[in-house]
Amino acid sequence: MSTRALRRLRGKQRGQEALDLGNLTLDDSPVEQAEGEEEQLDVANVSHPPADRKESSRKAKKNKAQKNFSNIYELICDVDNEAEKISPDEEAEKPDGNKTSGTEKNDNKDFDKPDQKQQDTSTKSSSGDGAKKKKKKKKTKVTSVDGPAAPDDNIDILLENLEQPNGLSLQNEDCGGADRRSVLHVEHRNLNPETELKRYFGARAVLGDQRPRQRNRQFHRSTWMTYPKDSWPRFSRPGISMTLLQSKDGIQYFTFEHGRDYQQVQFKFLDAVESMDPNNIVALLQLNPYHIDSLLQLSDVCRIQEDQEMARDLIERALYSFECAFHPLFSLTSGTSRLDYLRPENRAFYLALYKHMMFLEKRGCPRTALEYCKLILSLDPDADPLCMLLLIDFLMLRTREYQSLLQLYQDWEEHRNLSQLPNFAFSTALCHFHLSQQEDMDPEESDKQRHKADQMLQDALIMFPGVLMPLLDLCTVQPDATVTSHAFFGPKSQIGQPPALAELTALYVGRTYNVWREAPVMLWLEESVKEVLRRVDAKDPLVEDCQNKRKQRYQSAPRNIHRHVLLSEIKEATSSLPLEVTTQPVMGFDPLPPLDSVISYTRPERQHVGASNESTLSLFFRSLLPNFNLQGGPRQEDDMEVARAGQELNQEVNRLMVAMRDMLANIRFQEPPREDNPYRDEEEWD
């Protein structure tokens, strides 16, 4: 009897069959499939005459093809099906779970089909019953052979090796090991600010009408850091590429390179910067819309003019241009990719990431900004050219990543002396205080965290007393008279600070005073200040020890701290910069370049129009007579005859200049006559 007749006897129509769990088994071996085909052929041969055997065999093959095509689980390898994942709890309860898994699957498979087997037996002949008994016997044999499942042990071992915690650490011991990797871990999805905004406001509020419009958008390369906009100019490679310099101890060292055409554009950009006219940079960007330094410089101009949207858009365009030039082995999240800040080609990438991070923080996306801060720090954690350690604690406090901040402090304190930085000394104490205020914490653990917070804050106030008064001033809190009149926290504590410590203190206070404004935090700070004054009056030896440390250290800050202060644009900190920094010109596309830069190509020398010590009158004669030289010496590009004629002309012009000086010296301006009555009304008639 055909399958269509069987469906009619059961009262079913085509396409309305109930889901049969037997067809979804994962362990049908090739032997079982072959036996099932034999069973179908036997039933077809018995129920149909010999003339229809050919047609029935063709239907059986068709059913086999449909079965293999419809059952997606049979496309999976048999070994993968046998290596069924078991939870750790089940493995603890069943020590021999791997050995018995095969038999349990086959037993369950036999119990999955009781109804189907009973219905088949009611419609099949006696020969079909014999075939089914034969199939059962063979099936038990196959189960007994496959029961131990030797490949399962190997797959489980591989899975255990992949799940080891060491598999996540991709850095070597020099870069902090697995602990540092876990703290500075960068996730791709957190680099997109829309992920954080959707968490706050929902996808509908963030995306709006963007989704239907995306159907007609232009094709752009998929990137992680920025999403290309349709309003951007059509992207064409500007001539930037990335090269792998070397791989050492699992760390890859990369560098960006400028092509010949890009170098020519870079020279034109330097000329535009020296002209002090932003319109020249705009004209250059119209011809080269993805030139990095032009985008960075024009972004600063737009930000100064309070066009924040355009400034942010230009930075995103620069990041998109960089990401399109990445090397295939360069990774943003692995923590094993390095870029040397000494190379000028790499500095623009650092600055673009930093400026983008600051825009995100002001936009209200501190979690995304923290991810970019980790990314910048992972590019060169040893040198830290932009000194991101002065910022990462603030972003972790904003995002309430208290445990991550404490772990970073614990891991890096030994080799980086983070406790000597005012930001880490106060921020770690604030972390312990916030942990003690959590409602779901055990009371005993909460008291422990509060005691730790009190101790760390008191030590921070003793080590850095100049932080208190500026902090209270920005928080608009009037301190107690006993505090202001005390010599330890009085004006002497700010005046007597070393220059580097004053710079660090002003930077921390100007950046993080908002996190200290909460009422519980201010009450806790007040209690700690009273305890510090008591310890100072009691001649605590720690007070004198910290005073000696302040005198010996913090005499001069390294160049990366000055660079960080300039980029932060915090007025309290920039006002404390030394004169050697404020007196030299600072370019927005490359602030305070390293003194030992690695130069790959140099700018050709330009021919100066005139000497810098020439007067205005001399420049006027030079504009009329290009060969004029006040010093009387021949110009290098002239021939001897031209030089001799130029000397004679210079003598004549010098005589003319002497005569003009005498004439200007003898000119006297006659003052208007003064009236006798200065109080006379102008409207009064004579």
JOTAJO-V632741 format. One record per helix or strand. SS is the DSSP state (hx for helix, st for strand). FROM is the first residue (numbers start at 1). LEN is the number of residues. If there is no record, write none. Layout:
# JOTAJO-V632741
ss=SS from=FROM len=LEN
ss=SS from=FROM len=LEN
This chain:
# JOTAJO-V632741
ss=hx from=3 len=8
ss=hx from=21 len=4
ss=hx from=30 len=18
ss=hx from=50 len=21
ss=hx from=72 len=4
ss=hx from=78 len=5
ss=hx from=88 len=6
ss=hx from=97 len=15
ss=hx from=114 len=10
ss=hx from=126 len=21
ss=hx from=150 len=13
ss=hx from=165 len=4
ss=hx from=173 len=3
ss=hx from=177 len=7
ss=hx from=189 len=3
ss=hx from=193 len=9
ss=hx from=203 len=5
ss=hx from=210 len=7
ss=st from=240 len=9
ss=st from=251 len=8
ss=hx from=260 len=15
ss=hx from=278 len=10
ss=hx from=292 len=13
ss=hx from=308 len=16
ss=st from=337 len=3
ss=st from=343 len=1
ss=hx from=344 len=20
ss=hx from=366 len=14
ss=hx from=388 len=3
ss=hx from=392 len=7
ss=hx from=402 len=15
ss=hx from=418 len=3
ss=hx from=422 len=15
ss=hx from=443 len=21
ss=hx from=466 len=9
ss=hx from=481 len=4
ss=hx from=491 len=5
ss=hx from=499 len=18
ss=hx from=519 len=19
ss=hx from=541 len=12
ss=hx from=559 len=10
ss=hx from=571 len=4
ss=hx from=579 len=4
ss=st from=587 len=1
ss=st from=590 len=1
ss=st from=598 len=1
ss=hx from=616 len=9
ss=hx from=640 len=26
